[in-house]
Amino acid sequence: MTRIREKFAELDSKKEKALIAYIMAGFPNEKSTLSSIRGLVKGGVDIIELGFPFSDPLADGPVIQNASTISLEKGTKIAKFFALVKKIRNETDNPLILMTYTNILYHKGYAKFITEAKKAGIDGFILPDMSIEESKEYLQAAKNKADTIFLISPNTSKTRIQKISKVSSGFLYLVAVFGTTGVKTGIKKYTLDAIKQVKKQTDGKIPVGIGFGVSTPEDVKKYIKAGADAVIVGSAYLKLIEKTPQNKIESKIASFTKSLKKETIL
């Protein structure tokens, strides 16, 4: 059983749902990333999603695009990223998920990249542009090494959800809104309905996490009440990191994380 699956099993036994936090590796620098990680752990985060910067992040809104650009400008490369993951792994046993784009893995070779990532401490992958039709080599390379977390949206057909849930492991990522990350448009009824429908269709076979536009404890509370097994918060963390002095990042992140995490306890 992977760390991610173990975490969901542990939370289930405690009658809790998962808080997943996304931060961009190397934004605005490595020191800030490590401070953020320490704050997340202190605040009680369950799973950490680490973004690796990409020059054309199609699924990401302006906040994450900006963080990606800054990280790239600061020289974040694969070797540097894996070294950072090893440092993070020395500080926490929390599951670590790498969120990036397919070309990053493809360029190095799926098997080689996933093996190196696993060795560094990565437990799963989120590739927003990876389609199930083109995923055979990726899935084979990840098999028995790391979880493959695929995305669905509120308008994904039942037939396609069934196909995607079969190749997903760890959890199924339900995109809350139509559009990119970080766009705050309020919680939509179609999203709450989608959570219930997807939960019913997957019948407990895989946890369902919800992300994109989630930024407040109130958002977390509403999504958990609707039946989500996990809530993913990203842009709100990056905004907090950007406006906080380096020496206060850890405490600010810890405080914000606690406010979110308390809403995941049933």
C-alpha positions, 0 to 999 in steps of 0.5 A: 500500500502506498503512503497516499492510500495509507493516509486515507485509510488512517484518516478514515479510521479517525473520521477525518477527511484529507487536507491537501496543500499545493505549493510550487517548488522553488517559489520564491526560493528554496528556503521559502519552500522548506519554511512552507513545508514546515508550516504545513506539517505544523498546521496538520496537513495530510498530503503535500502536492509539490508543483514542478514549474513548466513553461506552459502550464495550461491548467494553471491560473495566473497565481500558479503561472507566476509562481512557475515563472519565478521558480524557473527564473531562480533555476529550478531544474529536475536535479535541484527539485529531486534534491529538494524533495529529499530534504523535505522527505527528511522532515516529514513522512507525509505523502508527497505528490508531484504535480507537473506536465507530461512533457517533463516526464516524457522528455526524460523517459517515464520509467527513468523519471518515475524511478528517480522521483520515487527514490527522492521521496515522491509518492504519486503524480498529477499530470493535468494534460495526461489523457487516458488514451495516451497513458499506457507507457506512463501507467506501466512505468508507475505501476507498483512505484507511485500513484497515478492521480487523474483529473475529471470535471463536473461535465465529464461523462459517466462512461469516461469517469468509469474509465478514468477511475479504473486507471487512477490510484491514490485518489480521483481529482475532481476539478471544482470549476470550469477553467483554470486554478485559482479563479474564485467564482464561489462554490457552484451547485453543479460542483456540489452535485458532481461530488455526490454523483462521482461518489455514488458512481465510484462507490467508495472504490477510490477517494474523491478529492476536490480542487481549483478555486478552494481558498477558505475554511468555509470552502473546505467545510462545504465540500466536505459536507457534500461528500468530498474525501479530500480538499486541495488548496493551492493558489491561496497558499501561494498568495500567502507565501508571496505577501509574507516576509521570509521569517514569518512564512512558517508561522503564517502557513501553520496558522492558515493550515490549522484553520483549513484542517479543522474543517476536515474533522467530522 
